[in-house]
Structures are given as structure tokens and as C-alpha cells.
Amino acid sequence: MLLHIFSSVLFIAQAIALPQPANTSVNPNAITNTTCTAPGVTLNSHNINVAILGICGGIAGKIEQCQGAPTTTSGASGDARFNLQVETPGTTIIVTKGRWEGCVRAARAVCGDSPFSSTCIGGANDNKDNVLFQLVKQ
């Protein structure tokens, strides 16, 4: 009986201590023009995830949006590098962390952890314009 109570308490404590998972839903309409550029190459998944948060000088933690209104930016880690640029000249990248992660999830649903190029719908000029992005091997 005591072992059963201990097991129940331990299970509850572990459930409370676990962080909530990040949004993992994939919206295929978040992107367009996705091309797998090197299907035979597989990049390190952890490096891709770190590079995702490296854009715009870093959008990890409390920073929820690209700061400084750049026209290009990149984020890199290990063998993975994201390059972003505005689709329409004269606009700036203002992509939010949620939109950016959603665009990458959708592109990775197509190409996996292989290099690709794609267009993130919105993310520039108050979300009226798009952001071109590539995942490349560095």
C-alpha cells in the first residue's frame, strides 16, 4: 500500500514538473514555394532548432519578435544555418517567434532535416509581405 501511494505521489510530482510542450502543429498554408535543395543531406536536428532561435540577433526567451527591422538576417548553429530576406524590396522583417517557428515546422514537414528554401507567408511589413528563407548546410 505504501509503495502504491509513493508511486502515485511520484507520478503527480513528475507531471507537475514537466514543462508544457511547444506548439508542434503544422499548418501547410504558413509557407509557399518550398523546395528541398539537398535531399541527400541530413542536418543535425538540435543545430536546426538552435539556429531557428538565432535569427534577428536572437529571438529566444522573452524576445517574441524580430527586433531592429532588418531586411536580411540569419541564425546558425553547428551544421545548420537559416538565411532570411524580405520578398519585397523596401519592407523589413518583423516576424514573430510563433510565426517563424510555424513556417519552419511546415517546411520541415516537407523536407525533413534536409536543406530547403521556402517562403514564409507574412512576417514582413506588418505581415502584409512575406519572408524568403533557406536552411543551408554550413
Rosetta blueprint (number, residue, H / E / L):
1 M L
2 L H
3 L H
4 H H
5 I H
6 F H
7 S H
8 S H
9 V H
10 L H
11 F H
12 I H
13 A H
14 Q H
15 A H
16 I H
17 A H
18 L L
19 P L
20 Q L
21 P L
22 A L
23 N L
24 T L
25 S L
26 V L
27 N L
28 P H
29 N H
30 A H
31 I E
32 T E
33 N E
34 T E
35 T E
36 C E
37 T L
38 A L
39 P L
40 G L
41 V L
42 T L
43 L L
44 N L
45 S H
46 H H
47 N H
48 I H
49 N H
50 V H
51 A H
52 I H
53 L L
54 G L
55 I H
56 C H
57 G H
58 G L
59 I L
60 A L
61 G L
62 K L
63 I L
64 E L
65 Q E
66 C L
67 Q L
68 G L
69 A L
70 P L
71 T L
72 T E
73 T E
74 S E
75 G E
76 A E
77 S E
78 G L
79 D L
80 A E
81 R E
82 F E
83 N E
84 L E
85 Q E
86 V E
87 E L
88 T L
89 P L
90 G L
91 T L
92 T L
93 I E
94 I L
95 V L
96 T E
97 K H
98 G H
99 R H
100 W H
101 E H
102 G H
103 C H
104 V H
105 R H
106 A H
107 A H
108 R H
109 A H
110 V H
111 C H
112 G L
113 D L
114 S L
115 P L
116 F E
117 S E
118 S E
119 T E
120 C E
121 I E
122 G E
123 G E
124 A E
125 N L
126 D L
127 N L
128 K L
129 D E
130 N E
131 V E
132 L E
133 F E
134 Q E
135 L E
136 V E
137 K E
138 Q L
